[in-house]
Amino acid sequence: MRPARRSASGAVLDGRGPRESWRGATLRERRLALGLTTTSCATACDARESTWLRWESGSPPPATRLRAIVRVLGCTFDDLFVAEVRR
């Protein structure tokens, strides 16, 4: 049996329980609250500004960028995801 897939914060993504979704709006809210520009955030995460804007619009970033995002915005992984109950 294969091990269950997990999200960045460790939630099981097996289709039987809550699923976590990326919160791009939270990314934008945190950035604005800190007075940061999209360019400065993107540079700090080793990404292009267009990529950062895509993340803010709802496209989830690759797992390899999550630590940098959390560091730049001074938040936790859980702040960037929301649990959704599957029905």
Contacts in CASP RR format, 6 or more apart in sequence:
PFRMAT RR
TARGET T0000
AUTHOR 0000-0000-0000
METHOD contacts of the structure
MODEL  1
MRPARRSASGAVLDGRGPRESWRGATLRERRLALGLTTTSCATACDARES
TWLRWESGSPPPATRLRAIVRVLGCTFDDLFVAEVRR
4 12 0 8 1.000
4 13 0 8 1.000
4 14 0 8 1.000
5 12 0 8 1.000
5 13 0 8 1.000
5 14 0 8 1.000
6 12 0 8 1.000
6 13 0 8 1.000
7 13 0 8 1.000
7 19 0 8 1.000
7 20 0 8 1.000
7 81 0 8 1.000
8 20 0 8 1.000
8 63 0 8 1.000
8 66 0 8 1.000
8 77 0 8 1.000
8 81 0 8 1.000
9 20 0 8 1.000
9 77 0 8 1.000
9 78 0 8 1.000
9 81 0 8 1.000
11 18 0 8 1.000
11 19 0 8 1.000
11 20 0 8 1.000
11 81 0 8 1.000
11 83 0 8 1.000
13 19 0 8 1.000
13 20 0 8 1.000
15 86 0 8 1.000
16 86 0 8 1.000
17 85 0 8 1.000
17 86 0 8 1.000
18 83 0 8 1.000
18 84 0 8 1.000
18 85 0 8 1.000
18 86 0 8 1.000
19 83 0 8 1.000
19 84 0 8 1.000
19 86 0 8 1.000
20 81 0 8 1.000
20 82 0 8 1.000
20 83 0 8 1.000
20 84 0 8 1.000
21 81 0 8 1.000
21 82 0 8 1.000
21 84 0 8 1.000
22 55 0 8 1.000
22 58 0 8 1.000
22 59 0 8 1.000
22 60 0 8 1.000
22 61 0 8 1.000
22 80 0 8 1.000
22 81 0 8 1.000
23 58 0 8 1.000
23 79 0 8 1.000
23 80 0 8 1.000
23 81 0 8 1.000
23 82 0 8 1.000
24 55 0 8 1.000
24 56 0 8 1.000
24 57 0 8 1.000
24 58 0 8 1.000
24 80 0 8 1.000
25 56 0 8 1.000
25 58 0 8 1.000
26 79 0 8 1.000
26 80 0 8 1.000
27 55 0 8 1.000
27 56 0 8 1.000
27 69 0 8 1.000
27 73 0 8 1.000
27 80 0 8 1.000
28 56 0 8 1.000
30 73 0 8 1.000
30 74 0 8 1.000
30 75 0 8 1.000
30 79 0 8 1.000
31 37 0 8 1.000
31 38 0 8 1.000
31 41 0 8 1.000
31 56 0 8 1.000
31 73 0 8 1.000
34 73 0 8 1.000
36 72 0 8 1.000
38 49 0 8 1.000
38 52 0 8 1.000
38 53 0 8 1.000
38 56 0 8 1.000
39 49 0 8 1.000
41 52 0 8 1.000
41 69 0 8 1.000
41 72 0 8 1.000
41 73 0 8 1.000
42 48 0 8 1.000
42 49 0 8 1.000
42 51 0 8 1.000
42 52 0 8 1.000
44 68 0 8 1.000
44 71 0 8 1.000
44 72 0 8 1.000
45 52 0 8 1.000
45 61 0 8 1.000
45 65 0 8 1.000
45 68 0 8 1.000
45 69 0 8 1.000
45 72 0 8 1.000
46 65 0 8 1.000
46 68 0 8 1.000
47 61 0 8 1.000
47 65 0 8 1.000
51 61 0 8 1.000
55 61 0 8 1.000
55 69 0 8 1.000
61 69 0 8 1.000
66 77 0 8 1.000
66 80 0 8 1.000
69 80 0 8 1.000
70 76 0 8 1.000
70 77 0 8 1.000
70 80 0 8 1.000
73 79 0 8 1.000
END
